[in-house]
Amino acid sequence: MPNVIAITDAAKKHIVAARATSDEMLLESIGKSDRTAMHTLYARHNVRVYRFVLRMVRDTTMAEDLVSQVFLDVWRTATQFEGRSQVSTWLLSIARFKALTALRQRKHEDIDQEDVLEIADGADTPEASLDRATTSEILRACVAKLSPAHREIINLVYYHEKSVEEAGLIIGIPQSTVKTRMFYARKQLADLLKGAGVDSVAA
């Protein structure tokens, strides 16, 4: 299988010239087997996709493999993009599907919510955590304690700055459900942060 992600020196020169090209135009070119366009899209979005997947699977090796799978899918199916959402939203939809599939296949690890809570909580008291962690680390720990559905909403809206509409498209739920999950996710997160000794977190 040809490597459509590895970037050669020649490709780098074309990427510099293509930076102003829109994602939609890049996908159109990728649909015509333009590898330079593929390199450019990858360079533009691979970090975002990696961080999104990593927060779901919590395994760096698996996350890296899934990112490769996502962009290989883009290479193969670019012509199927219909423009009903932003390209970044489409990429995260593909990434989410692959991450969920990988988690279901990872039979040796129980991803039940109660176990996730136990792993995230550990044996530390809030005071001990505050002594060793920055506010951002405490925030990540509290987000990890949310239910999978609420954690996913926080991940999309705050970490990836997706709108309610875009989050709904990625997850496949109505906007009203996104808003409801956001309400309860923020409430639960505020309670967790308060319990950890943090009254508020700067945006």
Secondary structure as GFF3:
##gff-version 3
##sequence-region A 1 203
A	DSSP	alpha_helix	9	18	.	.	.	ID=ss1
A	DSSP	alpha_helix	23	30	.	.	.	ID=ss2
A	DSSP	alpha_helix	35	57	.	.	.	ID=ss3
A	DSSP	alpha_helix	60	77	.	.	.	ID=ss4
A	DSSP	three_ten_helix	78	80	.	.	.	ID=ss5
A	DSSP	alpha_helix	87	105	.	.	.	ID=ss6
A	DSSP	alpha_helix	113	121	.	.	.	ID=ss7
A	DSSP	alpha_helix	126	132	.	.	.	ID=ss8
A	DSSP	alpha_helix	135	144	.	.	.	ID=ss9
A	DSSP	alpha_helix	148	154	.	.	.	ID=ss10
A	DSSP	pi_helix	155	159	.	.	.	ID=ss11
A	DSSP	alpha_helix	164	171	.	.	.	ID=ss12
A	DSSP	alpha_helix	175	195	.	.	.	ID=ss13
###
